[in-house]
Amino acid sequence: METLAKSIRVLGRILTLTLLALAASPPSFGQAWPVKPIRLVVPFPPGGTGDLLGRLAARDMQAALGQTVVVENRAEYTAMVAADVARWAEIVRSANIRAD
């Protein structure tokens, strides 16, 4: 019974310290999303059905978000590679790494 009371006191202290740390931290204000044009990677050559669907989707995205959407055709990519490119772009963006 004594170990249970001790565990509860330790958890209470951890919770108190966590709440104090959160209260003391300044709020962070990010930039409005998205700051740069959105890049839509289409893993098909230009002029095909995939390109047409990508451009239609980009047009609707641009109207809904009010942000420029650029369609980038990468015929050498498969759908999986295009997904990896999009994932890598997200990692680079979140880490503020320049991908030049």
mmCIF file of the C-alpha atoms, coordinates in Angstrom:
data_MODEL
# 
_entry.id   MODEL 
# 
loop_
_atom_site.group_PDB 
_atom_site.id 
_atom_site.type_symbol 
_atom_site.label_atom_id 
_atom_site.label_alt_id 
_atom_site.label_comp_id 
_atom_site.label_asym_id 
_atom_site.label_entity_id 
_atom_site.label_seq_id 
_atom_site.pdbx_PDB_ins_code 
_atom_site.Cartn_x 
_atom_site.Cartn_y 
_atom_site.Cartn_z 
_atom_site.occupancy 
_atom_site.B_iso_or_equiv 
_atom_site.pdbx_formal_charge 
_atom_site.auth_seq_id 
_atom_site.auth_comp_id 
_atom_site.auth_asym_id 
_atom_site.auth_atom_id 
_atom_site.pdbx_PDB_model_num 
ATOM 1   C CA . MET A 1 1   ? 0.000   0.000  0.000   1.00 0.00 ? 1   MET A CA 1 
ATOM 2   C CA . GLU A 1 2   ? 2.888   2.298  0.798   1.00 0.00 ? 2   GLU A CA 1 
ATOM 3   C CA . THR A 1 3   ? 4.440   1.784  -2.655  1.00 0.00 ? 3   THR A CA 1 
ATOM 4   C CA . LEU A 1 4   ? 1.136   2.710  -4.310  1.00 0.00 ? 4   LEU A CA 1 
ATOM 5   C CA . ALA A 1 5   ? 0.983   5.975  -2.355  1.00 0.00 ? 5   ALA A CA 1 
ATOM 6   C CA . LYS A 1 6   ? 4.597   6.700  -3.238  1.00 0.00 ? 6   LYS A CA 1 
ATOM 7   C CA . SER A 1 7   ? 3.915   6.024  -6.951  1.00 0.00 ? 7   SER A CA 1 
ATOM 8   C CA . ILE A 1 8   ? 0.915   8.347  -6.894  1.00 0.00 ? 8   ILE A CA 1 
ATOM 9   C CA . ARG A 1 9   ? 2.998   11.122 -5.287  1.00 0.00 ? 9   ARG A CA 1 
ATOM 10  C CA . VAL A 1 10  ? 5.735   10.682 -7.915  1.00 0.00 ? 10  VAL A CA 1 
ATOM 11  C CA . LEU A 1 11  ? 3.183   10.796 -10.760 1.00 0.00 ? 11  LEU A CA 1 
ATOM 12  C CA . GLY A 1 12  ? 1.609   13.886 -9.190  1.00 0.00 ? 12  GLY A CA 1 
ATOM 13  C CA . ARG A 1 13  ? 4.980   15.615 -9.107  1.00 0.00 ? 13  ARG A CA 1 
ATOM 14  C CA . ILE A 1 14  ? 5.711   14.688 -12.712 1.00 0.00 ? 14  ILE A CA 1 
ATOM 15  C CA . LEU A 1 15  ? 2.303   15.995 -13.788 1.00 0.00 ? 15  LEU A CA 1 
ATOM 16  C CA . THR A 1 16  ? 2.814   19.223 -11.841 1.00 0.00 ? 16  THR A CA 1 
ATOM 17  C CA . LEU A 1 17  ? 6.251   19.807 -13.355 1.00 0.00 ? 17  LEU A CA 1 
ATOM 18  C CA . THR A 1 18  ? 4.916   19.076 -16.853 1.00 0.00 ? 18  THR A CA 1 
ATOM 19  C CA . LEU A 1 19  ? 2.065   21.555 -16.427 1.00 0.00 ? 19  LEU A CA 1 
ATOM 20  C CA . LEU A 1 20  ? 4.438   24.206 -15.073 1.00 0.00 ? 20  LEU A CA 1 
ATOM 21  C CA . ALA A 1 21  ? 6.776   23.706 -18.033 1.00 0.00 ? 21  ALA A CA 1 
ATOM 22  C CA . LEU A 1 22  ? 3.889   24.039 -20.483 1.00 0.00 ? 22  LEU A CA 1 
ATOM 23  C CA . ALA A 1 23  ? 2.582   27.154 -18.738 1.00 0.00 ? 23  ALA A CA 1 
ATOM 24  C CA . ALA A 1 24  ? 6.031   28.762 -18.758 1.00 0.00 ? 24  ALA A CA 1 
ATOM 25  C CA . SER A 1 25  ? 6.752   28.095 -22.433 1.00 0.00 ? 25  SER A CA 1 
ATOM 26  C CA . PRO A 1 26  ? 5.992   30.943 -24.824 1.00 0.00 ? 26  PRO A CA 1 
ATOM 27  C CA . PRO A 1 27  ? 3.356   30.352 -27.486 1.00 0.00 ? 27  PRO A CA 1 
ATOM 28  C CA . SER A 1 28  ? 4.669   29.718 -30.960 1.00 0.00 ? 28  SER A CA 1 
ATOM 29  C CA . PHE A 1 29  ? 3.102   31.389 -33.935 1.00 0.00 ? 29  PHE A CA 1 
ATOM 30  C CA . GLY A 1 30  ? 3.752   29.697 -37.254 1.00 0.00 ? 30  GLY A CA 1 
ATOM 31  C CA . GLN A 1 31  ? 3.442   31.075 -40.709 1.00 0.00 ? 31  GLN A CA 1 
ATOM 32  C CA . ALA A 1 32  ? 0.198   30.873 -42.582 1.00 0.00 ? 32  ALA A CA 1 
ATOM 33  C CA . TRP A 1 33  ? 0.014   27.582 -44.455 1.00 0.00 ? 33  TRP A CA 1 
ATOM 34  C CA . PRO A 1 34  ? 1.168   27.177 -47.184 1.00 0.00 ? 34  PRO A CA 1 
ATOM 35  C CA . VAL A 1 35  ? 3.785   29.837 -47.759 1.00 0.00 ? 35  VAL A CA 1 
ATOM 36  C CA . LYS A 1 36  ? 5.095   28.474 -51.075 1.00 0.00 ? 36  LYS A CA 1 
ATOM 37  C CA . PRO A 1 37  ? 3.175   27.116 -54.061 1.00 0.00 ? 37  PRO A CA 1 
ATOM 38  C CA . ILE A 1 38  ? 1.908   23.578 -53.609 1.00 0.00 ? 38  ILE A CA 1 
ATOM 39  C CA . ARG A 1 39  ? 3.678   21.033 -55.823 1.00 0.00 ? 39  ARG A CA 1 
ATOM 40  C CA . LEU A 1 40  ? 1.464   18.235 -57.112 1.00 0.00 ? 40  LEU A CA 1 
ATOM 41  C CA . VAL A 1 41  ? 3.631   15.364 -58.391 1.00 0.00 ? 41  VAL A CA 1 
ATOM 42  C CA . VAL A 1 42  ? 1.914   13.351 -61.146 1.00 0.00 ? 42  VAL A CA 1 
ATOM 43  C CA . PRO A 1 43  ? 3.783   10.110 -61.941 1.00 0.00 ? 43  PRO A CA 1 
ATOM 44  C CA . PHE A 1 44  ? 2.596   10.042 -65.566 1.00 0.00 ? 44  PHE A CA 1 
ATOM 45  C CA . PRO A 1 45  ? 3.749   11.767 -68.771 1.00 0.00 ? 45  PRO A CA 1 
ATOM 46  C CA . PRO A 1 46  ? 2.108   15.043 -69.821 1.00 0.00 ? 46  PRO A CA 1 
ATOM 47  C CA . GLY A 1 47  ? -0.910  14.830 -72.110 1.00 0.00 ? 47  GLY A CA 1 
ATOM 48  C CA . GLY A 1 48  ? -2.295  11.575 -70.762 1.00 0.00 ? 48  GLY A CA 1 
ATOM 49  C CA . THR A 1 49  ? -5.273  10.796 -68.584 1.00 0.00 ? 49  THR A CA 1 
ATOM 50  C CA . GLY A 1 50  ? -3.184  10.957 -65.411 1.00 0.00 ? 50  GLY A CA 1 
ATOM 51  C CA . ASP A 1 51  ? -1.972  14.422 -66.375 1.00 0.00 ? 51  ASP A CA 1 
ATOM 52  C CA . LEU A 1 52  ? -5.525  15.573 -67.097 1.00 0.00 ? 52  LEU A CA 1 
ATOM 53  C CA . LEU A 1 53  ? -6.783  14.286 -63.741 1.00 0.00 ? 53  LEU A CA 1 
ATOM 54  C CA . GLY A 1 54  ? -3.835  15.882 -61.960 1.00 0.00 ? 54  GLY A CA 1 
ATOM 55  C CA . ARG A 1 55  ? -4.511  19.251 -63.582 1.00 0.00 ? 55  ARG A CA 1 
ATOM 56  C CA . LEU A 1 56  ? -8.220  19.061 -62.747 1.00 0.00 ? 56  LEU A CA 1 
ATOM 57  C CA . ALA A 1 57  ? -7.357  18.232 -59.150 1.00 0.00 ? 57  ALA A CA 1 
ATOM 58  C CA . ALA A 1 58  ? -4.855  21.109 -59.064 1.00 0.00 ? 58  ALA A CA 1 
ATOM 59  C CA . ARG A 1 59  ? -7.472  23.524 -60.364 1.00 0.00 ? 59  ARG A CA 1 
ATOM 60  C CA . ASP A 1 60  ? -9.954  22.464 -57.675 1.00 0.00 ? 60  ASP A CA 1 
ATOM 61  C CA . MET A 1 61  ? -7.277  22.603 -54.980 1.00 0.00 ? 61  MET A CA 1 
ATOM 62  C CA . GLN A 1 62  ? -6.269  26.085 -56.087 1.00 0.00 ? 62  GLN A CA 1 
ATOM 63  C CA . ALA A 1 63  ? -9.870  27.293 -55.927 1.00 0.00 ? 63  ALA A CA 1 
ATOM 64  C CA . ALA A 1 64  ? -10.485 25.707 -52.524 1.00 0.00 ? 64  ALA A CA 1 
ATOM 65  C CA . LEU A 1 65  ? -7.210  26.755 -50.867 1.00 0.00 ? 65  LEU A CA 1 
ATOM 66  C CA . GLY A 1 66  ? -6.586  30.058 -52.620 1.00 0.00 ? 66  GLY A CA 1 
ATOM 67  C CA . GLN A 1 67  ? -2.976  29.023 -53.177 1.00 0.00 ? 67  GLN A CA 1 
ATOM 68  C CA . THR A 1 68  ? -1.028  28.347 -56.357 1.00 0.00 ? 68  THR A CA 1 
ATOM 69  C CA . VAL A 1 69  ? -0.794  24.635 -57.221 1.00 0.00 ? 69  VAL A CA 1 
ATOM 70  C CA . VAL A 1 70  ? 1.937   23.565 -59.646 1.00 0.00 ? 70  VAL A CA 1 
ATOM 71  C CA . VAL A 1 71  ? 1.536   20.250 -61.478 1.00 0.00 ? 71  VAL A CA 1 
ATOM 72  C CA . GLU A 1 72  ? 4.866   18.474 -61.915 1.00 0.00 ? 72  GLU A CA 1 
ATOM 73  C CA . ASN A 1 73  ? 4.820   15.540 -64.317 1.00 0.00 ? 73  ASN A CA 1 
ATOM 74  C CA . ARG A 1 74  ? 7.422   12.902 -63.554 1.00 0.00 ? 74  ARG A CA 1 
ATOM 75  C CA . ALA A 1 75  ? 6.943   10.110 -66.086 1.00 0.00 ? 75  ALA A CA 1 
ATOM 76  C CA . GLU A 1 76  ? 10.023  8.321  -64.812 1.00 0.00 ? 76  GLU A CA 1 
ATOM 77  C CA . TYR A 1 77  ? 8.396   7.878  -61.416 1.00 0.00 ? 77  TYR A CA 1 
ATOM 78  C CA . THR A 1 78  ? 6.131   5.057  -60.435 1.00 0.00 ? 78  THR A CA 1 
ATOM 79  C CA . ALA A 1 79  ? 3.314   5.796  -58.029 1.00 0.00 ? 79  ALA A CA 1 
ATOM 80  C CA . MET A 1 80  ? 5.420   4.532  -55.110 1.00 0.00 ? 80  MET A CA 1 
ATOM 81  C CA . VAL A 1 81  ? 8.383   6.720  -56.019 1.00 0.00 ? 81  VAL A CA 1 
ATOM 82  C CA . ALA A 1 82  ? 6.078   9.724  -56.388 1.00 0.00 ? 82  ALA A CA 1 
ATOM 83  C CA . ALA A 1 83  ? 4.736   9.009  -52.894 1.00 0.00 ? 83  ALA A CA 1 
ATOM 84  C CA . ASP A 1 84  ? 8.311   8.879  -51.595 1.00 0.00 ? 84  ASP A CA 1 
ATOM 85  C CA . VAL A 1 85  ? 9.061   12.237 -53.262 1.00 0.00 ? 85  VAL A CA 1 
ATOM 86  C CA . ALA A 1 86  ? 6.021   13.760 -51.566 1.00 0.00 ? 86  ALA A CA 1 
ATOM 87  C CA . ARG A 1 87  ? 7.021   12.223 -48.219 1.00 0.00 ? 87  ARG A CA 1 
ATOM 88  C CA . TRP A 1 88  ? 10.597  13.491 -48.584 1.00 0.00 ? 88  TRP A CA 1 
ATOM 89  C CA . ALA A 1 89  ? 9.316   16.971 -49.434 1.00 0.00 ? 89  ALA A CA 1 
ATOM 90  C CA . GLU A 1 90  ? 7.269   16.912 -46.223 1.00 0.00 ? 90  GLU A CA 1 
ATOM 91  C CA . ILE A 1 91  ? 10.318  15.831 -44.204 1.00 0.00 ? 91  ILE A CA 1 
ATOM 92  C CA . VAL A 1 92  ? 12.445  18.559 -45.776 1.00 0.00 ? 92  VAL A CA 1 
ATOM 93  C CA . ARG A 1 93  ? 9.751   21.174 -45.172 1.00 0.00 ? 93  ARG A CA 1 
ATOM 94  C CA . SER A 1 94  ? 9.198   20.203 -41.533 1.00 0.00 ? 94  SER A CA 1 
ATOM 95  C CA . ALA A 1 95  ? 12.950  20.162 -40.829 1.00 0.00 ? 95  ALA A CA 1 
ATOM 96  C CA . ASN A 1 96  ? 13.546  23.454 -42.700 1.00 0.00 ? 96  ASN A CA 1 
ATOM 97  C CA . ILE A 1 97  ? 16.195  21.796 -44.867 1.00 0.00 ? 97  ILE A CA 1 
ATOM 98  C CA . ARG A 1 98  ? 17.012  23.347 -48.231 1.00 0.00 ? 98  ARG A CA 1 
ATOM 99  C CA . ALA A 1 99  ? 16.553  20.794 -50.996 1.00 0.00 ? 99  ALA A CA 1 
ATOM 100 C CA . ASP A 1 100 ? 18.466  22.694 -53.677 1.00 0.00 ? 100 ASP A CA 1 
# 
